[in-house]
Amino acid sequence: MDAMSDLVTELGGRAGLDQIVEDFYLRVQADPHLAPVFAAADVDRVVGMQQEFMATALSDSGQQSGDSLQAIHAGRGITASHFSAFVGHFVDTLEDRFVDRDTIQAVTQRLGLYLDDVVGGTAEAG
């Protein structure tokens, strides 16, 4: 994969990415470590928001505002352990779709940029 490639394109365009996120959330909801984080949430709304976030985060058009991510995730008790499990399920979903290792590595690197915004800068391991 060319380092300048748009990861959304690599993942099948917006329609492909949206389906990946839908499949990924089935894993998240089934994970006893992550399910409580989303227990009070409207899952359809969260999936839609996550599709928008991933489209922005994985495109070459730029990073989503850290402030808005911090506000969305503030007070939810999300730890680095949650974030790691979350990204792990995304990787598993990509592997099930036979996405190549270079693309998966690029996706995880891009998502890793958001760790501090999502966990609120906490060092808590969870």
Backbone as a printed PyTorch tensor [residue, N CA C, xyz], in Angstrom:
tensor([[[  0.8420,  -1.1780,   0.0000],
         [  0.0000,   0.0000,   0.0000],
         [  0.8870,   1.2410,   0.0000]],

        [[  0.5970,   2.1810,  -0.8440],
         [  1.2910,   3.4480,  -0.9070],
         [  0.9840,   4.2280,   0.3710]],

        [[  2.0110,   4.7810,   0.9830],
         [  1.8360,   5.4890,   2.2530],
         [  0.8490,   6.6480,   2.1250]],

        [[  0.6930,   7.1880,   0.9360],
         [ -0.2140,   8.3100,   0.7410],
         [ -1.6230,   7.8600,   0.3540]],

        [[ -1.8220,   6.5590,   0.2440],
         [ -3.1470,   6.0620,  -0.1220],
         [ -4.1660,   6.4060,   0.9430]],

        [[ -5.3620,   6.6320,   0.5110],
         [ -6.4730,   6.8670,   1.4040],
         [ -6.9120,   5.5020,   1.9310]],

        [[ -6.8830,   5.3190,   3.2240],
         [ -7.2400,   4.0280,   3.8150],
         [ -8.6960,   3.6690,   3.5780]],

        [[ -9.5590,   4.6610,   3.4680],
         [-10.9700,   4.3770,   3.1790],
         [-11.0740,   3.6670,   1.8310]],

        [[-10.3400,   4.1400,   0.8420],
         [-10.3310,   3.5040,  -0.4720],
         [ -9.8090,   2.0720,  -0.3640]],

        [[ -8.7640,   1.8840,   0.4200],
         [ -8.1750,   0.5600,   0.6130],
         [ -9.1740,  -0.4170,   1.2380]],

        [[-10.1220,   0.1100,   1.9940],
         [-11.1030,  -0.7240,   2.6940],
         [-12.4250,  -0.8520,   1.9440]],

        [[-12.4140,  -0.4880,   0.6740],
         [-13.6120,  -0.6690,  -0.1470],
         [-14.4730,   0.5630,  -0.2950]],

        [[-13.8860,   1.7330,  -0.0380],
         [-14.6510,   2.9660,  -0.1390],
         [-15.5690,   3.1410,   1.0540]],

        [[-16.3770,   4.1540,   0.9930],
         [-17.2480,   4.4520,   2.1310],
         [-18.2300,   3.3170,   2.4030]],

        [[-18.8010,   2.7240,   1.3520],
         [-19.7600,   1.6260,   1.5600],
         [-19.0760,   0.4300,   2.2230]],

        [[-17.8650,   0.1130,   1.7860],
         [-17.1170,  -0.9870,   2.3910],
         [-16.7780,  -0.7060,   3.8390]],

        [[-16.3300,   0.5130,   4.1170],
         [-15.9950,   0.8970,   5.4870],
         [-17.2260,   0.8600,   6.3810]],

        [[-18.3510,   1.3610,   5.8870],
         [-19.5690,   1.3380,   6.6940],
         [-19.9600,  -0.0880,   7.0690]],

        [[-19.8110,  -1.0270,   6.1470],
         [-20.1360,  -2.4290,   6.4430],
         [-19.1420,  -3.0220,   7.4430]],

        [[-17.8760,  -2.6660,   7.2970],
         [-16.8570,  -3.1190,   8.2470],
         [-17.2250,  -2.6510,   9.6500]],

        [[-17.6220,  -1.3870,   9.7920],
         [-17.9830,  -0.8430,  11.1060],
         [-19.2060,  -1.5630,  11.6650]],

        [[-20.1860,  -1.8460,  10.8420],
         [-21.3650,  -2.5910,  11.3120],
         [-20.9610,  -3.9690,  11.8240]],

        [[-20.1380,  -4.6890,  11.0720],
         [-19.6720,  -6.0100,  11.4910],
         [-18.8300,  -5.9210,  12.7680]],

        [[-17.9950,  -4.9060,  12.8310],
         [-17.1290,  -4.6680,  13.9790],
         [-17.9520,  -4.4550,  15.2520]],

        [[-19.0480,  -3.7130,  15.1570],
         [-19.8510,  -3.4470,  16.3490],
         [-20.5540,  -4.6880,  16.8780]],

        [[-20.7710,  -5.6730,  16.0440],
         [-21.2940,  -6.9470,  16.5510],
         [-20.2840,  -7.5680,  17.5120]],

        [[-19.0110,  -7.4600,  17.1850],
         [-17.9400,  -7.9670,  18.0590],
         [-17.8630,  -7.1560,  19.3500]],

        [[-17.9290,  -5.8440,  19.2120],
         [-17.8400,  -4.9590,  20.3800],
         [-18.9710,  -5.2640,  21.3510]],

        [[-20.1860,  -5.3940,  20.8420],
         [-21.3390,  -5.6600,  21.7060],
         [-21.2520,  -7.0290,  22.3770]],

        [[-20.5570,  -7.9770,  21.7600],
         [-20.4330,  -9.3180,  22.3230],
         [-19.2750,  -9.4350,  23.3140]],

        [[-18.4400,  -8.4090,  23.4100],
         [-17.2730,  -8.4340,  24.2810],
         [-17.6890,  -7.9890,  25.6870]],

        [[-17.5710,  -8.8740,  26.6950],
         [-18.0000,  -8.5040,  28.0550],
         [-17.1970,  -7.3510,  28.6600]],

        [[-16.0020,  -7.0960,  28.1380],
         [-15.1760,  -5.9830,  28.6120],
         [-15.6650,  -4.6550,  28.0260]],

        [[-16.1540,  -4.6830,  26.7930],
         [-16.5660,  -3.4580,  26.1060],
         [-18.0640,  -3.1760,  26.1640]],

        [[-18.8690,  -4.2110,  26.2170],
         [-20.3280,  -4.0330,  26.1840],
         [-20.8300,  -3.0340,  27.2310]],

        [[-20.3110,  -3.0460,  28.4710],
         [-20.8110,  -2.0860,  29.4620],
         [-20.5810,  -0.6220,  29.0720]],

        [[-19.5470,  -0.3610,  28.2920],
         [-19.2660,   1.0070,  27.8620],
         [-20.4020,   1.5390,  26.9970]],

        [[-21.0540,   0.6240,  26.2640],
         [-22.1100,   1.0120,  25.3260],
         [-23.5130,   0.6500,  25.8320]],

        [[-23.6130,   0.1770,  27.0680],
         [-24.8800,  -0.3310,  27.6000],
         [-26.0200,   0.6900,  27.5270]],

        [[-25.7300,   1.9400,  27.8080],
         [-26.7890,   2.9540,  27.8360],
         [-26.9270,   3.6920,  26.4990]],

        [[-26.1460,   3.2770,  25.5170],
         [-26.1210,   3.9950,  24.2360],
         [-27.1070,   3.4150,  23.2320]],

        [[-27.5590,   4.2700,  22.3290],
         [-28.3380,   3.8490,  21.1730],
         [-27.3240,   3.3160,  20.1670]],

        [[-27.2500,   1.9990,  20.0480],
         [-26.2020,   1.3750,  19.2460],
         [-26.2570,   1.8120,  17.7840]],

        [[-27.4390,   1.9590,  17.2290],
         [-27.5390,   2.4140,  15.8390],
         [-26.9230,   3.8070,  15.6770]],

        [[-27.1740,   4.6580,  16.6510],
         [-26.5910,   6.0090,  16.6210],
         [-25.0760,   5.9410,  16.7640]],

        [[-24.5940,   5.1000,  17.6730],
         [-23.1520,   4.9530,  17.8820],
         [-22.4830,   4.4120,  16.6140]],

        [[-23.1060,   3.4290,  15.9790],
         [-22.5470,   2.8730,  14.7420],
         [-22.4530,   3.9670,  13.6810]],

        [[-23.4990,   4.7570,  13.5390],
         [-23.4810,   5.8530,  12.5710],
         [-22.3840,   6.8610,  12.8620]],

        [[-22.2330,   7.2070,  14.1410],
         [-21.1750,   8.1400,  14.5300],
         [-19.8050,   7.5310,  14.2720]],

        [[-19.6760,   6.2360,  14.5540],
         [-18.3980,   5.5650,  14.3380],
         [-18.0650,   5.4740,  12.8420]],

        [[-19.0810,   5.2770,  12.0100],
         [-18.8560,   5.2580,  10.5650],
         [-18.3240,   6.6170,  10.1090]],

        [[-18.9110,   7.6930,  10.6230],
         [-18.4400,   9.0400,  10.2780],
         [-17.0190,   9.2610,  10.7730]],

        [[-16.7700,   8.8630,  12.0260],
         [-15.4300,   9.0300,  12.5900],
         [-14.3940,   8.2640,  11.7780]],

        [[-14.6660,   6.9940,  11.5080],
         [-13.6990,   6.1760,  10.7650],
         [-13.4480,   6.7440,   9.3710]],

        [[-14.4990,   7.2280,   8.7200],
         [-14.3340,   7.8130,   7.3950],
         [-13.3870,   9.0170,   7.4530]],

        [[-13.4990,   9.8010,   8.5080],
         [-12.6180,  10.9600,   8.6700],
         [-11.2230,  10.5260,   9.1010]],

        [[-11.1550,   9.6790,  10.1000],
         [ -9.8640,   9.2630,  10.6580],
         [ -9.0100,   8.5060,   9.6580]],

        [[ -9.6450,   7.7380,   8.7840],
         [ -8.8900,   6.8910,   7.8630],
         [ -8.7450,   7.5080,   6.4680]],

        [[ -9.2250,   8.7130,   6.3060],
         [ -9.0400,   9.3850,   5.0190],
         [ -7.8270,  10.2920,   5.1310]],

        [[ -7.3400,  10.7170,   3.9980],
         [ -6.1780,  11.6040,   3.9910],
         [ -6.5730,  13.0660,   4.1460]],

        [[ -7.8740,  13.3120,   4.3570],
         [ -8.3490,  14.6910,   4.4440],
         [ -8.0580,  15.3420,   5.7850]],

        [[ -7.6670,  14.5570,   6.7590],
         [ -7.2970,  15.1500,   8.0350],
         [ -7.9090,  14.4650,   9.2260]],

        [[ -7.4150,  14.8720,  10.3890],
         [ -7.8070,  14.2940,  11.6540],
         [ -9.0260,  15.0030,  12.2280]],

        [[ -9.8800,  14.2410,  12.8940],
         [-11.0290,  14.8250,  13.5910],
         [-10.5130,  15.6130,  14.7910]],

        [[-11.2250,  16.6310,  15.1660],
         [-10.8490,  17.4660,  16.2980],
         [-10.7380,  16.6620,  17.5790]],

        [[ -9.6150,  16.7890,  18.2450],
         [ -9.4090,  16.1180,  19.5200],
         [-10.3740,  16.5920,  20.5810]],

        [[-10.7300,  17.8840,  20.5440],
         [-11.6510,  18.4330,  21.5360],
         [-13.0040,  17.7410,  21.4680]],

        [[-13.5300,  17.5410,  20.2630],
         [-14.8410,  16.9150,  20.1640],
         [-14.7720,  15.4550,  20.5940]],

        [[-13.7000,  14.7780,  20.2900],
         [-13.5520,  13.3840,  20.7330],
         [-13.4690,  13.3090,  22.2520]],

        [[-12.7370,  14.2180,  22.8430],
         [-12.6430,  14.2360,  24.2990],
         [-14.0050,  14.4760,  24.9180]],

        [[-14.7600,  15.3980,  24.3610],
         [-16.0860,  15.7120,  24.9030],
         [-17.0260,  14.5200,  24.7810]],

        [[-17.0000,  13.8490,  23.6500],
         [-17.8690,  12.6890,  23.4180],
         [-17.5670,  11.5600,  24.4010]],

        [[-16.2920,  11.3690,  24.7140],
         [-15.8790,  10.2280,  25.5340],
         [-15.6930,  10.5660,  27.0140]],

        [[-15.7670,  11.8250,  27.3610],
         [-15.5440,  12.2510,  28.7490],
         [-16.5360,  11.5920,  29.7000]],

        [[-16.0300,  11.1480,  30.8370],
         [-16.8770,  10.6080,  31.8920],
         [-17.4250,   9.2200,  31.6220]],

        [[-16.9820,   8.5770,  30.5800],
         [-17.4930,   7.2460,  30.2470],
         [-16.6350,   6.1220,  30.8270]],

        [[-15.5550,   6.4880,  31.4890],
         [-14.7080,   5.4770,  32.1170],
         [-13.9310,   4.6250,  31.1240]],

        [[-13.6820,   5.1580,  29.9570],
         [-12.9530,   4.4080,  28.9320],
         [-11.4700,   4.4470,  29.2570]],

        [[-10.8690,   3.2790,  29.3020],
         [ -9.4590,   3.1410,  29.6440],
         [ -8.6420,   2.7370,  28.4190]],

        [[ -7.3360,   2.7370,  28.5840],
         [ -6.4410,   2.2780,  27.5120],
         [ -6.7240,   0.8180,  27.1830]],

        [[ -7.1220,   0.0440,  28.1720],
         [ -7.4760,  -1.3550,  27.9580],
         [ -8.7070,  -1.4730,  27.0630]],

        [[ -9.7000,  -0.6300,  27.2960],
         [-10.8880,  -0.6050,  26.4360],
         [-10.4900,  -0.2460,  25.0040]],

        [[ -9.6640,   0.7930,  24.8840],
         [ -9.2390,   1.2560,  23.5600],
         [ -8.5110,   0.1440,  22.8190]],

        [[ -7.6230,  -0.5390,  23.5210],
         [ -6.8710,  -1.6370,  22.9150],
         [ -7.7960,  -2.7620,  22.4470]],

        [[ -8.7580,  -3.1280,  23.2740],
         [ -9.7160,  -4.1710,  22.8960],
         [-10.5460,  -3.7290,  21.7020]],

        [[-10.9460,  -2.4750,  21.6970],
         [-11.7320,  -1.8960,  20.6170],
         [-10.9690,  -1.9920,  19.2880]],

        [[ -9.7230,  -1.5300,  19.2960],
         [ -8.8910,  -1.6010,  18.0880],
         [ -8.6400,  -3.0560,  17.7080]],

        [[ -8.4520,  -3.9270,  18.6960],
         [ -8.2500,  -5.3510,  18.4210],
         [ -9.4240,  -5.9610,  17.6730]],

        [[-10.6390,  -5.5940,  18.0600],
         [-11.8200,  -6.0970,  17.3500],
         [-11.8960,  -5.5350,  15.9300]],

        [[-11.4540,  -4.3010,  15.7670],
         [-11.4410,  -3.7260,  14.4190],
         [-10.4460,  -4.4940,  13.5510]],

        [[ -9.2860,  -4.7880,  14.1000],
         [ -8.2830,  -5.5760,  13.3750],
         [ -8.8400,  -6.9530,  13.0220]],

        [[ -9.4840,  -7.6120,  13.9770],
         [-10.0710,  -8.9320,  13.7110],
         [-11.0870,  -8.8600,  12.5720]],

        [[-11.8830,  -7.7980,  12.5610],
         [-12.8720,  -7.6180,  11.5010],
         [-12.1770,  -7.4490,  10.1530]],

        [[-11.1040,  -6.6740,  10.1270],
         [-10.3540,  -6.4850,   8.8790],
         [ -9.7040,  -7.7910,   8.4250]],

        [[ -9.1480,  -8.5450,   9.3750],
         [ -8.5350,  -9.8300,   9.0250],
         [ -9.5670, -10.7910,   8.4470]],

        [[-10.7610, -10.7960,   9.0040],
         [-11.8290, -11.6640,   8.4790],
         [-12.2090, -11.2830,   7.0510]],

        [[-11.9170, -10.0580,   6.6700],
         [-12.2120,  -9.5800,   5.3120],
         [-10.9730,  -9.6670,   4.4150]],

        [[ -9.9370, -10.3160,   4.9170],
         [ -8.7030, -10.5330,   4.1610],
         [ -8.0120,  -9.2420,   3.7350]],

        [[ -8.0940,  -8.2250,   4.5910],
         [ -7.3610,  -6.9940,   4.3530],
         [ -5.8830,  -7.2900,   4.5880]],

        [[ -5.0290,  -6.7600,   3.7280],
         [ -3.5950,  -7.0760,   3.8320],
         [ -2.9740,  -6.4490,   5.0840]],

        [[ -1.8830,  -7.0580,   5.5300],
         [ -1.2240,  -6.6630,   6.7850],
         [ -0.7610,  -5.2020,   6.7640]],

        [[ -0.2480,  -4.7260,   5.6270],
         [  0.2250,  -3.3410,   5.5620],
         [ -0.9200,  -2.3610,   5.7940]],

        [[ -2.0690,  -2.6540,   5.2150],
         [ -3.2310,  -1.7880,   5.4050],
         [ -3.6940,  -1.8460,   6.8520]],

        [[ -3.7380,  -3.0420,   7.4210],
         [ -4.1400,  -3.1800,   8.8290],
         [ -3.1810,  -2.4040,   9.7290]],

        [[ -1.9030,  -2.5030,   9.4680],
         [ -0.9180,  -1.7740,  10.2740],
         [ -1.1320,  -0.2620,  10.1470]],

        [[ -1.3890,   0.2050,   8.9410],
         [ -1.6390,   1.6320,   8.7340],
         [ -2.9070,   2.0780,   9.4640]],

        [[ -3.9400,   1.2420,   9.4600],
         [ -5.1850,   1.5520,  10.1680],
         [ -4.9170,   1.6540,  11.6670]],

        [[ -4.2000,   0.6920,  12.2280],
         [ -3.9470,   0.7160,  13.6720],
         [ -3.0840,   1.9130,  14.0600]],

        [[ -2.1360,   2.2670,  13.2070],
         [ -1.3300,   3.4550,  13.4970],
         [ -2.1930,   4.7130,  13.4960]],

        [[ -3.0780,   4.8080,  12.5240],
         [ -3.9440,   5.9840,  12.4380],
         [ -4.8790,   6.0410,  13.6480]],

        [[ -5.4790,   4.9130,  14.0130],
         [ -6.3920,   4.9020,  15.1590],
         [ -5.6460,   5.2060,  16.4510]],

        [[ -4.4110,   4.7690,  16.5490],
         [ -3.6070,   5.0260,  17.7380],
         [ -3.4120,   6.5070,  18.0280]],

        [[ -3.5340,   7.3370,  17.0000],
         [ -3.4130,   8.7860,  17.1780],
         [ -4.5060,   9.3460,  18.0880]],

        [[ -5.5810,   8.5910,  18.2440],
         [ -6.7420,   9.0680,  18.9880],
         [ -6.8170,   8.5440,  20.4180]],

        [[ -5.8550,   7.7530,  20.8330],
         [ -5.8850,   7.1420,  22.1690],
         [ -6.1210,   8.1670,  23.2710]],

        [[ -5.2970,   9.1940,  23.3270],
         [ -5.4140,  10.1740,  24.4140],
         [ -6.7550,  10.8950,  24.3930]],

        [[ -7.2720,  11.1720,  23.1930],
         [ -8.5680,  11.8590,  23.0980],
         [ -9.7060,  10.9760,  23.6010]],

        [[ -9.6280,   9.6870,  23.3260],
         [-10.7090,   8.7690,  23.6950],
         [-10.6670,   8.4210,  25.1810]],

        [[ -9.4700,   8.1990,  25.7170],
         [ -9.3920,   7.8220,  27.1370],
         [ -9.2520,   9.0500,  28.0350]],

        [[ -9.2240,  10.2160,  27.4520],
         [ -9.1610,  11.4370,  28.2410],
         [ -7.8050,  11.6790,  28.8750]],

        [[ -6.7650,  11.0690,  28.2750],
         [ -5.4290,  11.2740,  28.7820],
         [ -5.1310,  10.5110,  30.0450]],

        [[ -6.0220,   9.5910,  30.4450],
         [ -5.7700,   8.8290,  31.6720],
         [ -4.7380,   7.7550,  31.4150]],

        [[ -3.9550,   7.4540,  32.4170],
         [ -2.9520,   6.4070,  32.3050],
         [ -3.5020,   5.0830,  32.8370]],

        [[ -4.7550,   5.0930,  33.2040],
         [ -5.4070,   3.9150,  33.7690],
         [ -5.3780,   2.7580,  32.7900]],

        [[ -4.9760,   1.5880,  33.2440],
         [ -4.8660,   0.4150,  32.3710],
         [ -6.1940,  -0.3030,  32.2240]],

        [[ -7.0970,  -0.1400,  33.1400],
         [ -8.4170,  -0.7590,  33.0780],
         [ -8.3500,  -2.1920,  33.3040]]])
